[in-house]
């Protein structure tokens, strides 16, 4: 069983029903009679991807089978959603701008219906071509691959269907924080610096992210939550800097809330002891 360039075993659970995740589907237009519905990708949230770590956003969907097919014989059919950019046929035929499941398992509801759960597989590695350009940080369309198989294992018919549903891919961001001096006398100035960077999918490195509004937050010792005390704009090198007057022990951090192409980032907190 294959998904793109990655081999994955799909578990057999619930009523002996297990479906295979296959290679990119062909651009056949023949009607299979399979219905895929209730597709949910990453719980409806944007998908944030960095420069090296594989990301596996959860997916779920329902399957309804046509006459002559049963969930008791999963080797006779497969169906799954995928993400694509451009035209659905070009993406599926070439594997470019095409992201499909790394694996999924379907749970038998009855002889014609199943509920499926799994994960998409997004690898930033250049060899995978999943996210190899910063222009990939955009809205991706959702398609569905449907196939029926003959009893001898040969393909009977297959089709690709478009969906109105979309998913947003975003570049990961990072933030750092450093508060000085430590410790500090009460009433003296504390300077909090840091840096905001984001993933560059072309170079596979994190680069400076300037011109962004970033919040400096403080949590007093013993408190449960952080409160925003100042907002600054990151410099052209991604630099962050703000000064506050010390009053009580506590922790500082920087928070960037993200935008349409970039995910949110929260730095590690830096604790300051006020004397």
C-alpha positions as CSV (number, residue, x, y, z in Angstrom):
1,X,0.0,0.0,0.0
2,X,1.3,3.4,-0.9
3,X,0.5,7.1,-0.3
4,X,2.6,9.2,-2.6
5,X,6.1,8.2,-1.8
6,X,5.4,6.7,1.6
7,X,4.3,3.2,2.4
8,X,1.8,2.9,5.2
9,X,0.0,0.0,6.8
10,X,-3.7,0.7,7.7
11,X,-5.0,-1.1,10.8
12,X,-7.9,-3.6,10.6
13,X,-10.5,-2.6,13.2
14,X,-14.3,-2.8,13.8
15,X,-16.0,-5.4,11.7
16,X,-12.8,-6.5,9.9
17,X,-13.0,-3.3,7.8
18,X,-9.7,-1.8,6.6
19,X,-9.1,0.4,3.5
20,X,-5.8,0.9,1.7
21,X,-4.3,4.2,1.0
22,X,-3.1,4.0,-2.6
23,X,-0.9,5.9,-5.0
24,X,-2.2,9.2,-6.5
25,X,-5.4,8.3,-8.4
26,X,-5.9,8.5,-12.1
27,X,-8.0,11.2,-13.7
28,X,-10.8,8.8,-14.6
29,X,-14.3,10.3,-14.8
30,X,-16.3,7.1,-14.6
31,X,-19.0,7.1,-11.9
32,X,-18.2,4.7,-9.0
33,X,-21.4,5.2,-7.0
34,X,-19.3,5.7,-3.9
35,X,-20.3,8.7,-1.7
36,X,-17.9,10.4,0.6
37,X,-19.4,12.9,3.1
38,X,-18.9,14.8,6.3
39,X,-15.2,15.5,5.6
40,X,-13.4,17.2,8.4
41,X,-9.7,18.2,8.1
42,X,-7.6,19.2,11.1
43,X,-10.8,19.8,13.1
44,X,-11.5,22.8,10.8
45,X,-8.3,24.6,11.9
46,X,-5.4,25.9,9.7
47,X,-2.5,23.4,9.1
48,X,0.8,24.9,10.3
49,X,4.0,23.5,8.8
50,X,7.6,24.2,9.6
51,X,10.8,23.4,7.7
52,X,11.7,19.8,8.7
53,X,9.1,18.1,11.0
54,X,6.4,15.9,9.4
55,X,2.9,17.2,10.1
56,X,0.0,14.7,10.2
57,X,-3.3,16.7,10.5
58,X,-6.3,14.5,11.5
59,X,-9.0,13.8,9.0
60,X,-12.4,12.1,9.3
61,X,-15.1,11.2,6.7
62,X,-18.0,8.9,6.0
63,X,-18.3,6.4,3.1
64,X,-21.5,5.0,1.5
65,X,-21.1,2.1,-1.0
66,X,-23.0,1.4,-4.2
67,X,-25.1,-1.7,-5.0
68,X,-23.0,-4.9,-5.2
69,X,-20.3,-3.7,-2.7
70,X,-20.1,-4.3,1.0
71,X,-17.9,-3.1,3.9
72,X,-17.3,-6.8,4.6
73,X,-15.0,-6.8,1.5
74,X,-12.8,-3.7,1.7
75,X,-10.4,-5.0,-1.0
76,X,-13.1,-4.2,-3.6
77,X,-13.1,-0.4,-3.1
78,X,-11.2,2.6,-1.6
79,X,-12.2,6.2,-1.1
80,X,-10.4,9.1,0.6
81,X,-10.2,12.9,0.6
82,X,-7.0,14.8,-0.3
83,X,-5.8,18.4,-0.7
84,X,-4.7,19.9,-4.0
85,X,-3.8,23.2,-5.7
86,X,-4.4,24.0,-9.4
87,X,-6.5,21.5,-11.3
88,X,-7.5,18.3,-9.7
89,X,-6.4,16.1,-12.6
90,X,-3.0,17.6,-12.9
91,X,-2.3,17.4,-9.2
92,X,-3.5,13.8,-8.9
93,X,-1.6,12.7,-12.1
94,X,1.7,14.4,-11.2
95,X,1.7,14.3,-7.4
96,X,2.6,18.0,-7.3
97,X,0.5,20.3,-5.2
98,X,-1.1,17.1,-3.9
99,X,-1.4,16.0,-0.3
100,X,-3.1,12.8,0.6
101,X,-3.5,10.6,3.7
102,X,-0.6,8.8,5.3
103,X,-3.0,6.3,6.6
104,X,-6.6,5.9,7.7
105,X,-8.9,3.3,9.2
106,X,-12.6,2.8,8.5
107,X,-15.1,1.5,11.1
108,X,-18.0,-0.5,9.8
109,X,-21.4,1.1,10.6
110,X,-23.3,-1.5,8.5
111,X,-22.8,-3.3,5.2
112,X,-23.0,-0.1,3.1
113,X,-21.6,2.6,5.4
114,X,-18.4,3.3,7.3
115,X,-16.9,6.0,9.4
116,X,-13.2,6.7,8.6
117,X,-10.4,8.4,10.6
118,X,-6.8,9.0,9.8
119,X,-4.2,11.6,9.1
120,X,-2.9,13.6,6.1
121,X,0.9,13.3,5.6
122,X,2.8,16.5,5.0
123,X,6.6,16.3,4.8
124,X,8.5,19.6,4.3
125,X,11.6,17.6,3.0
126,X,12.4,18.9,-0.5
127,X,12.2,15.3,-1.9
128,X,8.5,15.2,-1.1
129,X,7.4,18.4,-2.9
130,X,4.5,18.8,-0.4
131,X,5.4,22.4,0.6
132,X,8.4,23.5,-1.5
133,X,7.5,27.1,-2.1
134,X,6.2,29.9,0.2
135,X,3.3,30.3,-2.2
136,X,2.0,27.0,-0.8
137,X,0.9,29.0,2.2
138,X,-2.5,29.6,0.9
139,X,-6.0,28.0,0.6
140,X,-5.9,24.4,-0.7
141,X,-8.9,22.7,-2.3
142,X,-10.4,19.4,-1.1
143,X,-10.9,16.6,-3.6
144,X,-11.9,12.9,-3.2
145,X,-10.4,9.8,-4.8
146,X,-12.9,7.0,-5.4
147,X,-12.1,3.5,-6.8
148,X,-13.9,0.2,-7.3
149,X,-11.9,-3.0,-7.8
150,X,-12.7,-6.2,-9.7
151,X,-12.7,-9.6,-7.8
152,X,-9.3,-10.4,-9.5
153,X,-7.7,-7.2,-8.1
154,X,-7.8,-5.2,-11.3
155,X,-9.2,-1.7,-11.3
156,X,-12.9,-1.6,-12.4
157,X,-13.4,2.2,-12.4
158,X,-12.2,5.3,-10.6
159,X,-13.0,9.0,-10.4
160,X,-11.9,12.2,-8.8
161,X,-14.5,14.6,-7.3
162,X,-14.0,18.2,-6.2
163,X,-15.5,19.6,-3.0
164,X,-16.4,23.1,-2.0
165,X,-14.5,22.6,1.3
166,X,-11.0,24.1,1.6
167,X,-8.1,23.9,4.0
168,X,-5.6,26.6,4.9
169,X,-1.8,25.8,5.0
170,X,0.3,28.2,7.0
171,X,4.1,28.7,7.6
172,X,5.2,28.1,11.1
173,X,6.5,31.0,13.2
174,X,8.8,31.1,16.2
175,X,9.5,33.7,18.9
176,X,12.2,34.0,21.6
177,X,12.3,36.2,24.7
178,X,15.0,37.4,27.1
179,X,14.3,39.8,30.0
180,X,17.1,41.7,31.7
181,X,18.4,42.4,34.2
182,X,17.8,39.4,36.4
183,X,17.2,40.0,39.3
184,X,16.1,43.6,39.3
185,X,15.3,46.2,41.9
186,X,11.7,47.2,42.3
187,X,10.9,50.3,40.3
188,X,13.8,49.8,37.9
189,X,13.5,49.2,34.2
190,X,13.2,45.7,32.7
191,X,14.1,45.4,29.0
192,X,12.6,42.4,27.2
193,X,14.1,41.5,23.8
194,X,13.5,38.7,21.4
195,X,13.2,37.7,17.8
196,X,10.3,36.6,15.5
197,X,11.1,34.2,12.7
198,X,9.0,32.1,10.3
199,X,9.5,29.1,8.1
200,X,10.8,29.6,4.6
201,X,9.6,26.6,2.6
202,X,11.9,27.4,-0.3
203,X,15.2,27.5,1.8
204,X,14.0,25.1,4.5
205,X,15.2,27.5,7.2
206,X,13.6,30.1,9.6
207,X,14.1,33.7,8.5
208,X,13.5,37.1,10.1
209,X,9.8,38.2,10.1
210,X,9.7,41.9,10.2
211,X,6.8,44.4,10.3
212,X,4.6,42.2,12.5
213,X,2.6,43.3,15.6
214,X,3.8,41.3,18.6
215,X,2.4,41.4,22.1
216,X,4.6,41.5,25.2
217,X,2.8,39.6,28.0
218,X,3.4,39.3,31.7
219,X,2.2,36.8,34.3
220,X,2.8,37.7,38.0
221,X,4.1,35.1,40.4
222,X,1.1,33.0,41.6
223,X,-1.2,34.2,38.8
224,X,-2.8,31.8,36.3
225,X,-2.8,33.8,33.1
226,X,-0.7,36.2,31.1
227,X,-1.7,39.8,30.4
228,X,-0.6,41.9,27.5
229,X,1.4,44.9,28.8
230,X,2.8,46.3,25.5
231,X,2.7,45.8,21.7
232,X,5.6,46.4,19.4
233,X,6.4,45.9,15.7
234,X,9.2,43.5,14.8
235,X,12.2,45.1,13.1
236,X,13.4,44.2,9.6
237,X,15.6,41.5,11.2
238,X,12.7,40.2,13.3
239,X,14.0,41.9,16.4
240,X,11.6,42.6,19.4
241,X,12.3,45.1,22.2
242,X,10.2,46.7,24.9
243,X,10.8,48.3,28.3
244,X,8.6,48.1,31.4
245,X,8.9,49.2,35.1
246,X,9.5,46.3,37.5
247,X,6.9,45.9,40.2
248,X,6.6,42.2,41.2
249,X,8.1,38.8,40.4
250,X,6.8,37.2,37.3
251,X,7.4,35.9,33.8
252,X,7.5,37.7,30.4
253,X,6.8,36.3,27.0
254,X,6.2,37.4,23.4
255,X,3.1,36.4,21.5
256,X,2.5,36.7,17.8
257,X,-1.1,35.9,16.8
258,X,-0.4,35.0,13.1
259,X,-2.1,35.9,9.9
260,X,-3.6,34.3,6.7
261,X,-0.2,32.8,5.7
262,X,1.6,32.4,9.0
263,X,0.8,30.5,12.2
264,X,0.8,31.9,15.7
265,X,4.0,31.8,17.9
266,X,4.5,32.1,21.6
267,X,8.0,32.3,23.1
268,X,9.2,30.5,26.1
269,X,8.6,32.6,29.2
270,X,11.5,34.3,31.1
271,X,11.1,34.7,34.8
272,X,12.4,37.9,36.6
273,X,12.9,38.1,40.3
274,X,12.1,41.6,41.6
275,X,14.0,42.5,44.8
